[in-house]
Amino acid sequence: MNQASPISPMPDKDWWRGAVIYQIYPRSYQDSNADGIGDLRGITARLPHIASLGADAIWISPFFTSPMKDFGYDVSDYCDVDPIFGTLDDFDLLIAESHRLGIRVMIDLVLSHTSDLHPWFVESRSSLTNPKADWYVWADPAPDGTPPTNWLSIFGGSAWQWDTRRLQYFLHNFLTSQPDLNFHNPEVQDALLDVTRFWLQKGVDGFRLDTINFYFHDKHLRHNPALAPELRNAQTAPAVNPYNHQEHLYDKSQPENLEFLKRFRAVLDEYPAITAVGEVGDSQRGLEIAGEYTSGGDKVHMCYAFEFLAPDALTPVFVKATQEKFQRVAPEGWACWAFSNHDVMRHISRWGSNVHDVAGYAKLLSALLMTLRGSVCIYQGEELGLPEADLAFEDLQDPYGIQFWPNYKGRDGCRTPMVWEKAAPNGGFSLVKPWLPVPANHLDLAADAENGEPSSILNQYRQFLAFRRRHPAFAKGEIEFLEAGNEVLSFTRMHGNEVLLCIFNISEHSVVAALPEGSWETLDGHGFQSEQNERNISLSAWGAWFARRT
């Protein structure tokens, strides 16, 4: 098994470039105190699994004090741990053990909005003249009493909520209980930078920035234009959501954000080897925005857009187009790619509902993700090949799914508990009934069941992360596409004197792919079957082949 060395006191400041980051949704990772909810001590207990996988870092979704209307993404205290997850001392232990195992720790900062129970908002809504009156986005109604703009919430309906205390509307891009902070106020920026310093002083190695392009709104409160029907898609919001009917020119992605990100980066640069990855939620300009936010070396280090989180299955043409577009719009930038996370249907189900060899498909996708140019996020359970859970309406917890049921079932299906032990109650996650049920079809994929099977998806992930670590071209190198047809995708990765060739068969039947000119030495196939002759390579269904130029 892979085992990294303890974090050095003088770490590589560019460790993030090409890093593999393992995302943990803390409610669902490991329950250590038998209350049905995962917690920080549970994460610490399971760190050896992540170390054995070979991940460079973990990203922990929010564990801050919260009323949990949006399960931690509604923060009521940025500088404390919610009691359901543990204490600050528990977090210190998690940091120490992670670093001992050679794993860096990134945490999820939700800066665009808070809970309506946050003391800042409680004060802000109390009057028009209190010291924090301008810390959130307030606006008078239109003359007819309707909201000041036509902006829509991602969770449905208007993005404006009437407040009977101030007799004004406040902006909420998400739930009505998640008011948006006013980043045009320098005091707000200063307060959030102080939060950032607090966690840096606790020893974190970086941040995932939730909804990074939602920080600023248009100061002039202009209406968003309609979006032509043929341009609507379901990347930022599900297809049933009217949010997709607007071109979101004014409620997010404002130019002022660049200056704030420079201020944020300056704080990070006060500490050695810190990184930040931003989540860019924009269906029309996601890659362009990611390019802007990662350019120049003075903003965030990397961003991920929603291209590979989209519903449509990956094709060679789409992969090539997405990679090449990012290189074109972000020549100085750096991407971080993910196929799954806590907000979208797990990719095995999203793209593979009609696939017969699901395990073969999962292995092919993992190999592809690990060889694209950029850093990588793996979502917990992805390494086991977990499919989306099919939950009954009465089991749902996610307000998003409850709002749009049944045509959109929300995010609970990708948030069910991690399965550790096939024969244990609740898959070894908890001794009591978990906050979400453990699907029966997940138990055969439990970590202990896959550990002892050399050809399992879990062991393929381990082997491939080790393969990636042995070849710096995968993590740091350039990429050049050679073919992107209906089934075959091929490209080279280049770093220093090393040139690696990657060929993928993204189909359910065998194919023959042409080899480029030159002499190629086959590298370990990691379970993929292939036959090579002088000028061609034969690949099995969902097959791949890797070689080095000699």
Beta strands, then each sheet from edge to edge (+ up, - down):
strand 1: 20-24
strand 2: 57-60
strand 3: 64-65
strand 4: 77-81
strand 5: 104-109
strand 6: 138-139
strand 7: 160-163
strand 8: 168-171
strand 9: 206-209
strand 10: 275-279
strand 11: 302-304
strand 12: 336-338
strand 13: 375-379
strand 14: 478-484
strand 15: 488-495
strand 16: 498-505
strand 17: 511-514
strand 18: 520-522
strand 19: 530-532
strand 20: 536-539
strand 21: 544-549
sheet 1: 11+ 10+ 9+ 5+ 2+ 1+ 13+ 12+
sheet 2: 3+ 4-
sheet 3: 6+ 8- 7+
sheet 4: 14+ 15- 16+ 21- 18+
sheet 5: 17+ 20- 19+
end
